[in-house]
Amino acid sequence: MKIYRNLDEFEPLDYAIVTIGTFDGVHVGHQKILNKLTELAKDNTGETVLLTFYPHPRLIINPDDESLRLINDIQEKVQRLAFSGVDHLIITPFTRDFSNQSPEEYISKVLVNKIGCKRIVIGYDHHFGKNRSGTINDLIDNASIYDYTVEEIAEQDIEDVAVSSTRIRESLIKGDIQTANKYLGYHFELTGTVIRGDQIGREIGFPTANLHVHERHKLIPAYGIYAVEAEIFPRTSEVVSGDYFQPQPERIAHGMCYIGTRPTVDGMNRKIEVNLLDFNDDLYSKTIRIKFLEFIRHDQWFESLELMQEQIKLDEIAIRDFFEKKDTGSSN
């Protein structure tokens, strides 16, 4: 997959098969659309193009709205799209000027002149251009003028995307990792940089890596303890133009992740802490991608650090047991 950080980097194709959207999660609902794109490309010896936006359009159109919660950060989304087989990914900076284009300008300047669109795969409810006034009817009306065809995504497939996105977000908020992962088609992830904490975990025998999540609008699962798999990278990866490069982790480790306000300690700010099993290396300033496999328990208050320590020991036993069964394929 080739990546472009703006439209000016992209050279128009002879036969571009295009779809447009945020594709947050790149989940099982989205995969139906992407599979359709790939099928059309094979049938027409064309190349697939996905046009997406960064930052998320809602952050530009409604800058005071803090309710947006993303399933993927941009790096995670790029990786998932690369796995899906898209040929070209254009990450267009979403600005007020871009959003103020008329539907006709958007079609002629962006889709036709910049991309070389010969076929567009789009949903019946897709809106574009100034005040989101453009619809699929505008695309159909201009098809003969600009020599492209419109492939409408079935309403059921659009509903599958909406249902999947809703179920994923609702499930993560409740800590229902199994359901979220089912609708994602992969394990939900958090990516961040390890920062220095207050060393309380080390004092009670469970040293943790404190994670600063890069994307401030990233959805954080329910407070509690989770069994996770951690991929450790030397530094933060950035999405750059050119051929997609999949960074390889230095190491992969099992661990237990805590999300919460540490009510027994201070109960003030949310923390995301990971204790990696059988791991003692220095992790400061490194990047960790956490894959959530199993919810263990909700966050709770203890009367003392000693009682909290005893519970964490039980959590570790439960998590080691989970990984042992997973590795051996046992469900008993």
Disulfide bonds with the S-S distance in Angstrom:
none
